Amino acid sequence: MLTINEVEKDWAAAIGTADINERKNIADRWNTYYSYLAGNQADAAYAPDRAAENIVEFMLREGIIKYGDKIIDIGSGSGRYSIELAKHRTAVTALDANEDCLELLKKHTSQAHVPGISCIPIHWEDFNTDSRAKKYDVSFSSMCPSICTLEELARMEKITKRTACLISASRGSYEKHRREIMRLLDVKPRGMTTESIYYYNVLYLSGRSPSVKTWSVSGDYSISHETFIERYLIYLKLFDVSEQTAAPVLEKYFAENSQCGLLTEECRMNMAMIWWNVPCDEH
């Protein structure tokens, strides 16, 4: 049987970094890409995220969240979950290090006609959990790279009165063309999000009783030549791939795989939501 030390070791190897300062530096580099994505959505009208709607409705049915709850969304990004949570008369705090994403969240909050969402522009690693101990009924995080050690799970529990909840990808998730481009350029990412199996194993071995909901989403979207090149040049800089190196590979790839000026990306996301009640002795 696996021990918690073995799981933590495997987890650290899979993520590639457990050093807080290194994680924050990686997050700061990712901010360029996230700001680019937020900028592309700045002029678009708010549209509900159906997948987020479904998950929040499930959370309400299962009693994970309740009307009137105080909820923190750690690593909220532009707020796809924050807005859906706020629609159910909850008081939501959105925490994210990217201020462009939070500005987009504020715009969408207004367009969605939901109560104001409190925004905190800060790295999770710098968030003072002592000053906010047991402040939130529910702590929530979706695909946040910062929740990547047992210590960070403990900090998450520290601010939680009742239930902690995580959403993460499971093995088998992919974007076909992204995966192939990374292979062609021999890019091996570090500091990425945690696969759900690590969360489940370490929580179980810590004496928690985690519940799990799994689902899969498949689909595709088309991307123009201009957007493809622009997006990937920014994305690949995160992994120290220069424009000089990346551009010819991207141009050749687009020419060989596009049709009528568009490249169709094929995606499959295997997702898991894990939630658990914070033990009474933590209160």
Protein Blocks (a to p, Z undefined) as FASTA:
>chain_A
ZZfklmmmmmmmmnopabfklmmmmmmmmmmmmmmmmmmmmmpccdddfklmmmmmmmmm
nomacghiacddehklnolmmmmmmmnopacddddfblklmmmmmmmmmmnopacddddd
ddfklpcfklmgokbfbdcdehiaklmcfklmmmmmmmpmkbccdddddehiacfklmmm
mmmnopacehiacdfklmmmmmmmnopacddddddddddddddfklmmmmmmmmmmmnop
afklmmmmmmmmmmmmggehiacdddddddddddddddfklZZ
